[in-house]
Structure formats: C-alpha cells, structure tokens
Amino acid sequence: ISAVYYSEVIGGKTRARIFFEEKEICEVPITFRSSSVDPVSRTFELKAKLPPNTPLISGTLCELELILEERSGLGIPNDAVMLRKGGLFQVYAVNNGKAEQITVVPGISSDGYTELLQADELKDRNFIFSGQYFLNPGDPVLVVHEPKDMQKEFSRR
C-alpha cells in the first residue's frame, strides 16, 4: 500500500475487507505492518490472517479495502452536496416550498453517501438531490419523494 497511509495503519486495530471476484470474502484485522517503506515503490507491506474456511490460498490476487476510520452518522447522497467557490460545501433543502441553500461540513464519503458533521440540526429536513445546480435560493420547489433514513455507517477507505 502507498506510504501515505503508513501512520494510519495500526497492527491489530486497522481492519481490511478482502474481496475476490467482486465478492466480499472476509473482514479481518491487519496483523503486520512492515517497519519500513520501500524506497523505490514508496509502498509498505501488510499482512492479515485469513479465516480457515477462506477459499483463498497464499499468492491469490484479490482486492483489499483498508478501513482507516469508521463511525455512524447522518448523511445524504453524494450528488446532493455541491462544492462551491471558496471551498464551501453546500446543499439545498426545502423550506416552506422554497429552495434554501445551506452550507454544510462534510465528513466521510462512503458507498455513495456523504456524512454531514452538523447533521443533528439538519436531520428533519428534505434535501434536493437532483437539479440543485440550476436552483437559486428562494426558488419555488415541490417535494416529490420523501427521503430515506439518513442514518448510515461511514468508513474512510
């Protein structure tokens, strides 16, 4: 793995999801992190012990996701979050039938959703997920689809 993640991988604590032929095989803790970074490739070695019933053998090429951070929170689909001038992230919500632009603080993006760090103050709002780039604050809008539960598990991989 790239050396940029060296300090974030902790043996026994960091977990890995292992996939083979697009199927998740298992989730296991990393058991070993090399003590140095290869100076040519700028990578370091990781090891994990696979469960006994795993269909993989040593040397099998597979995909791996490292779970570097994980938490539960409230979020909305990635498409609803817009990056604006000055590095601000904004969303549109419906307020009394009109579009309201709200600056948000995004957290982890995972599986098509973006965590909202100030979600407690936003959890009962209806957000606009499509066409929001064509809106201006105060434009009339109509809710056509009620949102799903915003509670989600977020992982930084």
Secondary structure, 3 states (H helix, E strand, C coil): CEHHHHHHCCCCCCEEEEEECCEEEEEEEEEEECCCCCCCCCECCEEECCCCCCCCCCCCCCEEEEECEEEEEEEEEHHHCEEEHHHEEEEEEEECCEEEEEEECEEEEECCEEEECCHHHCCCCEECCCCHHHCCCCCECCCCCCCCCCEEEEEEC
